[in-house]
Each structure stands twice: as structure tokens, then as C-alpha cells.
Amino acid sequence: MSDDAPDNAPLLPALNEEPERIAPEPHSLLDDIQGFLMGGMLSAMGVVLLSACGLMTGGTAGLAFFLHYLTGWGIGLVFFLINLPFFLLAIRRMGWLFTFKSFLSVSLLSLLVDLMPRYLSFAHVNTAFGAVAGGMLLGMGVLAFVRHGSSLGGINILAVYLQQSRGLRAGHIQIAVDAGLTIGALFVLEPRQVLYSGLGALVLGAVLAFNHKPGRYMGV
């Protein structure tokens, strides 16, 4: 031990001592580009995998799935059109930068979802595997967008808006929408597919719950 150190100086920091937090470095344009591409690719693969199994999910993507099965329109196109009204709310509540980034995210996902089947197809996918893997991929894609200051818009924006303007809890709104989608799914899917769709939605929610928490790295 150095002669300059007092005899009672601790050799190690206290176990209950909070480590010093290092402020995250702001994302560069290149950081955002690769983050958006990764988020778009992962999300699109999740959507295509769920679609290959004849499944759906919750939120705005779930509404796009529902209308796709009901009308036969492309999921990507429907997803883009559904999101357009929500961007007006985003401008008022989240600001122009968040809205612009979310518009880019939604546009990229919509494009990739409709283009990907030209380059990727599945001869056989076990339904349970497709539900779990699709939920994971979609969850990680959403997480990538969130960590670059963006979102996939839609119901989440509406839930935040109603919470701030009407005092309704965003979580309750999301649950109500997903419950309505589950009931609607029974009219376009077999009950077995609805159950597996619920499994995929639970996996997606778990990915976000474990990785998207207050105090965790959120991106700047």
C-alpha cells in the first residue's frame, strides 16, 4: 500500500455506492441511419413471419393485420395509411423531430413489409415458433426505433395523447385496443390462430418490458 494513503482508506468502493453514470454520446446521422435500417429490417421480418403463419399482433400493426385479412390489401400499405392521422397528434404532443423520425420509421417498415416477400419466403413455419420468433423480431425492431428517438406511431401516440389531455391511462387504452383486436380477430382467423397471435403479442410485450424501462439507455 502506498505511504500516502491513510490507513483506514477503503480498498474498494462501498457495495451500496452508486456507480458514476456516463452521459450517452448523442447519435450521429450515421448512427441513426444504421439504427433505422436495423429496426426496419427486424420489424419487417417479424411482420412477414407472423403473416406467413396466418397470425397477427396487437397495436397499430395488429389493426393493419386485421384489415389485411379482411380486405386483402397489403399489410405495409394499410399500416402506412392507418398511421397518417396519428402524426397530427404526434406533432402537437411529441414535437416535430419525433414526428419526422416516426414518419420515416413507419414509411420504412411499410415499404420493407410489402417488398420483403419478393426476396424472402418460407416453405414451412411451425405456428408456435413463428409466433414466438415473430414477436421477438418485431419487439427488437420497435426497441431499435425507440432508442433512436423514434416510434412506429399509431395507437401508442393516441394513448399518450389521451393520457395527457383526458387523464386516461395509456396502458389501459392499449389494453382496450388489443382486447378489441382480439375479438375482431375471431371473425377473420381461426380460434387456434388467435391463440397463437396472443402468444406472439405476449412475447413482443415481454421484449419491450424487459428492455424499455425508465433509467435504461433511451437514445439521444
N, C-alpha and C positions, 0 to 999 in steps of 0.2 A: 504494500500500500504506500502511496506517495506520502512524504512527510508533510506536505501542505494540506492534506485532507484531515479534518477533525476526526477524533476517534469515534464519535458517535454518528458519523455521516453514513446514510444508508447506501449499501452497495447496489440495490435495485430499487426501482420506483415502487411505491406502495401498490398493493394489488387492486385497491379500490380507486386508484388515481386514474382520472380520465386521460386517455392519450390525446396528444395535441392533434387537432383536426387541420388538415391541409386543404385550403380552398381549392376547388376544382378549377382547372385551367379552362377558359372559355373555348367552345368549339370553333374551329376554323371552318371556312366554307368547304374544304375538302373533307373534314370530319363529318359535317352534316350530309354531304353527298353520299359518302360510303354508308353512313347510318341509315339514310333513307332507302338506299338500294338494298341493304340488308333487310330492313324492316319490310319493304315491299315484297322482296323475294320470299321471305319466310311466311309472311301473312298470306300471300297468293298461293303458296304450296299448301298451306293449311286449308284454305278455302277449296282448292281443287281436290284435295284428298277427301275432305268431307263430302264434296259433291259427288265424287266417284263412288262413294258408299251410299249415296242417296240420303245423306243426313243434312242437318242444319245446325245452327248455333243460336246464341242469344244476341241481344242488342240490335244495332242497325244492320250488321251483317246477317243476323237471323231474319230480319224483315226482308232483306234483299233475297235471301234463300226462299222465303215463303212466296214472294211474288214471282220468283223464277219458276218454282214448281207449279204455281197457279196459272201463269201466263205463257211460260216457255221462253221469256225474254232472257238475254244473257245476264248472269249474276253481276258482272262488272258494271254494265250499263245501268242496271237497276240500282246498284249500290251508289253510283255517282249521282244519279238523279234524286235519290232519296235524300242525300246529304245537302243538296243545294240550299233548301230553306234554313237549315241549321247554321249555315255560315253567317247569316244575318244576325243570329243570336250571338255567335262567337265574336263578331266584330264589337258588339255592344258590351260583352262581358269579359272577353279574354284579350281584346286588342287586335290590332292589325297583323302584327308579326305572327302570333299564334294562329290566327285565322289563315294567313297566307301559307304557313307551313302545313297546316291541316289540309288545306285545299290541295297542295302538292302531294301529300300523303295519300289522300283519297283518290286523286287522279291517277297516281302511280299504281296503287293497288287495283283500281278498276281496270286499267289497261293490262296489267300483268295477268289478272284473273281471266280475262277474255282471250289473251294471246297464248297463255301457257299450254292449254290443251293441244295447240298445234305442234308443240315441241316435247310434250310430256304426256304419257298415257299409262294407265295401269291395267294390266291384263286381269289381275285378281288382287283384291284387298280384303282381308278379314275385317268384318264390320267393327268389332271391338277394337282391333288395332288401329283402324282408320279413325275411330272416334277419339282415342287417346292421343295418337300422333298428330292428328289434325288440330286438336285442341292445344297441344303443346306448341306446334309451329305457329299457329295464329297468336297465341299468347306471347311468345318470344318476339314475334313481329310487332305487335302492339307495344311491347316494352321498349323495343328499339326506337320506335317513333317517339314515345313519351320521353325518353332520355335525350332526345334531340329537340325538345320543346315543341312537339307536335302531337297530333292525335288522329284517330280515324273518324272523328266528328260524330255526328248523329245524336243518338239517344243520350250519350254522356253529356254533351253540351246542353241539351234540353233539361236534363236532370239538374245540372249545376245552375242553370238559369232559373228554374222553378224554385230551387232551394234558396237562392239569393233574393228573388223577387216576391215569392209567395210563402216562404218559410217551410216548404215541403222538403222532407229529407231525400237527398239524391239517391241514397241506397234503396229506399222504399219505392221510388219511382222506377228504378232499374228493375227491381224485383217484379213490380206490377207489369211492366212491359214484357219481361221474359215469361211471366205466367200467361199473359195473353197470347204470346207467340206459341207457347207450348199447346195451349188449347186450339189455336188455329192450325198448328201442325197436324193435329189429328184428322183434319179434313183433307190434307194433301199427302200425308205419309202414313205408312202402316204403323200400328202401335209399337212394334218392335223397333222400328227406325226412330220413333220419337224417344224411346227409352235410351237408345244409344246416342241420340243427339243430346239428351240431357247429360249423359256421361261426358261427352266432349265439351259441353259448356262448363261442367264442373271442373274439368282439367284446365280449361282456359282460365277460369276464375282462380284456381289454385296457383297457377303460374304467376298471375298478377298479384295475388295476395302475398305470396312469399317474397316477391322481388320488388314490388311497388309499395313501399312503406314510407311514412314520414321519417325524415332524417337520412334515408338512403340516398345514394347518388341519383340526382334527377336530371342532370344535364344543364348546361348554361349556354 
